[in-house]
Amino acid sequence: MAVVANRKSVMNLFTGVNDIFSHRVRIVLAEKGINFEGVEVDLSNPPEDLMELNPYGSVPTLVDRELVLYDAQVIMEYLDERFPHPPLMPVDPVSRAHSRMTLHRIQRDWDSLVEKLQKGREKEKAAKELCDSLTVIAPIFDQKPYFMSDELSLLDCAIAPILWRLPAYGIKLSPSAKPLEVYANRLFAMDSFQASLTEKEREIRE
């Protein structure tokens, strides 16, 4: 518990070095300019500190004083509520509900395919399904600068880590997905996105 006990005034984030869920949280932290102490975790040998805090030993795990959170979406929404500027979720309940449903669909449709790609299960099939799904949705990104929004939101923070890893998954988008590629490059150029990258993640596109 030394990592937490010595720095109670600073948030601690137990994070994977190449994990889309940890990456999402790091983007939110960077976008909001939140000071935190990152603890990179080898998931094959999680530290005792993490196991004492989180019964699953999973990342990301956020420690904010006495509060411990270990679900990426819960962490992202908590950070957005605790540090409301810039806002990354709509204010009105209906729009917030739509955003949450879209985040749920990303988890169900894309995160499940990413998990297969990372674990090497049905890799070619998963890569094709993800590529096809991204291509189908690509025209949406011609309508607004961000995902169905004029401003950056948690939806963009959720999608960006997947798009960044496409080369690692052996996925090359077709010309018909050009709007998505333009959108992705816009996200990648953001200071907050660049600040969120670990050395391991940078290597994906070097």
C-alpha positions in Angstrom: 0.0 0.0 0.0 3.1 2.3 0.0 2.3 3.8 -3.3 -1.1 5.0 -2.1 -0.3 5.8 1.5 2.6 8.2 0.6 0.7 10.2 -2.0 -2.9 10.5 -0.7 -3.2 14.0 -2.2 -2.5 12.7 -5.7 -4.7 10.3 -7.6 -3.0 7.0 -8.4 -3.8 5.0 -11.6 -2.7 1.4 -11.9 -2.5 1.1 -15.7 -1.5 -1.4 -18.4 1.2 -0.4 -20.8 -0.8 -1.5 -23.8 -4.4 -1.8 -22.7 -7.3 -0.1 -24.3 -9.3 0.4 -21.1 -6.3 2.0 -19.3 -5.6 4.1 -22.4 -9.2 5.5 -22.3 -8.8 6.6 -18.7 -5.4 8.2 -19.5 -6.9 10.2 -22.3 -9.6 11.6 -20.0 -6.9 12.5 -17.3 -4.8 14.2 -19.9 -7.7 16.1 -21.5 -8.8 17.5 -18.1 -5.2 18.2 -17.0 -5.5 16.0 -13.9 -2.4 15.3 -12.0 -1.9 11.6 -11.2 0.7 9.1 -10.4 0.8 6.2 -12.8 1.8 2.8 -11.8 2.4 0.5 -14.8 1.3 -3.0 -14.1 2.5 -6.4 -15.5 -0.8 -8.2 -15.5 1.0 -11.6 -15.4 2.4 -10.5 -12.0 0.2 -7.8 -10.5 1.7 -6.0 -7.5 0.4 -6.6 -4.0 -0.7 -3.0 -3.7 -3.2 -3.6 -6.5 -4.4 -6.9 -5.2 -5.2 -5.4 -1.9 -7.2 -2.6 -3.5 -8.9 -4.5 -6.3 -10.0 -8.1 -5.8 -9.7 -8.7 -9.6 -6.2 -7.3 -9.9 -7.3 -5.6 -13.1 -6.4 -2.4 -14.8 -7.3 0.4 -14.9 -7.7 0.9 -11.2 -8.0 4.4 -9.9 -7.3 5.4 -6.3 -8.5 8.8 -5.2 -8.0 9.2 -1.5 -10.3 6.5 0.1 -12.1 5.8 -3.2 -11.1 2.9 -5.3 -12.6 2.3 -8.8 -11.8 -0.5 -11.2 -14.1 -0.2 -14.2 -12.9 2.0 -17.1 -16.3 3.5 -17.9 -17.1 4.1 -14.2 -13.7 5.8 -13.8 -14.2 8.0 -16.9 -17.6 9.2 -15.7 -16.3 9.8 -12.2 -13.5 11.9 -13.5 -15.9 13.9 -15.7 -18.2 14.6 -12.8 -15.4 15.4 -10.3 -13.5 17.6 -12.8 -16.4 19.1 -14.9 -14.2 21.3 -17.2 -14.0 20.6 -20.1 -17.2 18.5 -20.0 -17.0 15.1 -21.7 -20.6 14.1 -21.2 -23.8 16.0 -22.1 -25.6 17.8 -19.3 -29.2 16.9 -20.1 -30.4 13.4 -19.0 -31.7 12.3 -22.4 -28.4 13.1 -24.2 -26.4 11.4 -21.4 -28.5 8.3 -21.7 -27.8 8.2 -25.5 -24.1 8.6 -24.8 -24.2 5.7 -22.3 -26.0 3.5 -24.7 -23.5 4.2 -27.4 -20.6 3.5 -25.0 -22.4 0.2 -24.2 -22.6 -0.7 -27.9 -18.9 0.1 -28.3 -18.2 -2.3 -25.4 -20.5 -5.0 -26.8 -19.6 -4.7 -30.5 -16.0 -3.6 -30.7 -14.4 -4.3 -27.3 -15.4 -8.0 -27.6 -13.6 -8.2 -31.0 -10.6 -6.4 -29.7 -10.4 -9.0 -26.9 -10.4 -11.8 -29.4 -7.6 -10.0 -31.4 -5.5 -9.5 -28.3 -5.9 -13.1 -27.2 -5.4 -14.5 -30.7 -8.8 -16.2 -30.8 -10.4 -16.3 -34.3 -8.0 -13.5 -35.1 -8.7 -13.2 -38.9 -12.5 -13.4 -38.4 -12.4 -10.8 -35.6 -10.2 -8.4 -37.6 -12.6 -8.6 -40.6 -15.7 -8.0 -38.4 -14.1 -5.0 -36.8 -12.9 -3.6 -40.1 -16.3 -4.1 -41.7 -18.1 -2.5 -38.7 -15.8 0.5 -38.8 -16.3 0.9 -42.5 -20.1 0.8 -42.2 -20.1 3.6 -39.6 -17.4 5.7 -41.3 -19.9 8.1 -43.1 -21.1 9.4 -39.7 -17.7 11.1 -39.2 -18.4 13.3 -42.2 -21.2 15.0 -40.3 -19.4 16.4 -37.2 -15.8 16.8 -36.1 -16.2 14.3 -33.3 -18.3 11.2 -32.8 -21.8 12.6 -33.3 -20.8 15.8 -31.6 -19.2 19.2 -32.1 -17.1 18.7 -29.0 -14.8 15.9 -27.7 -16.7 13.5 -25.5 -16.2 10.2 -23.7 -17.2 8.4 -26.9 -14.1 9.8 -28.6 -12.0 8.8 -25.6 -13.4 5.2 -25.9 -12.9 4.9 -29.7 -9.4 6.5 -30.1 -7.4 3.7 -28.4 -9.1 1.1 -30.7 -8.3 3.2 -33.9 -4.7 3.7 -32.8 -4.2 0.0 -32.5 -5.6 -1.0 -36.0 -2.1 -1.5 -37.5 -1.3 -3.9 -34.6 -4.5 -5.9 -35.4 -3.5 -6.1 -39.1 -6.4 -3.8 -40.1 -6.1 -1.4 -43.0 -9.2 0.7 -43.6 -10.5 0.8 -47.2 -10.8 4.1 -49.1 -14.5 4.2 -48.4 -13.7 4.6 -44.7 -11.8 7.9 -45.4 -14.0 10.0 -43.1 -13.1 7.7 -40.2 -9.4 7.9 -41.0 -9.6 11.8 -41.1 -11.4 11.7 -37.7 -8.8 9.3 -36.3 -5.9 11.5 -37.3 -7.7 14.5 -35.7 -7.8 12.6 -32.4 -4.3 11.4 -32.7 -3.0 15.0 -33.2 -4.6 16.2 -29.9 -2.1 17.1 -27.2 -4.1 15.1 -24.7 -4.0 12.0 -26.9 -0.2 12.3 -27.4 0.2 12.8 -23.6 -1.8 9.6 -22.9 0.5 7.3 -24.8 2.9 4.9 -23.1 6.2 4.1 -24.9 4.8 0.7 -25.8 1.7 2.3 -27.4 3.8 4.8 -29.3 5.7 1.9 -30.9 2.5 0.7 -32.6 2.7 3.5 -35.2 6.4 4.2 -35.3 
